[in-house]
Amino acid sequence: MHLLVHLTPADYDTWKADFDRDMEARMNAGLTLMQLWRDMDGTGVTALFEANNRKKASDWLENERRTGGSLDARFLRTA
C-alpha cells in the first residue's frame, strides 16, 4: 500500500527542516519515503510513501493536519 500526500507549506525551507527532523516519527508510523517532489512554482510539495500499517499512517496524518496548512492525502494500491 502507498500513501500519496500533497501539501502547501507556508514556508518551504522551514517545512523541509521539520520534515527532515520528523523521519523517526514517520518510520514509527510504518512510512517509508519513496519520492518527494516540489511544484515547479514552489508552492506545493508531494510525497509518496510506502505504508505498511494503515492505522499508524492515518494517525500520523491526523497529527500532520493539526500542524496547519493545506494537506490532501490518499491511500493507494496497485490496480
HELIX and SHEET records of a PDB file:
HELIX    1   1 TYR A   12  ARG A   21  1                                  10    
HELIX    2   2 MET A   23  ASN A   28  1                                   6    
HELIX    3   3 ARG A   54  ARG A   66  1                                  13    
SHEET    1   A 4 LEU A  31  ARG A  38  0                                        
SHEET    2   A 4 VAL A  45  ALA A  51 -1                                        
SHEET    3   A 4 HIS A   2  THR A   8 -1                                        
SHEET    4   A 4 SER A  70  LEU A  76 -1                                        
END                                                                             
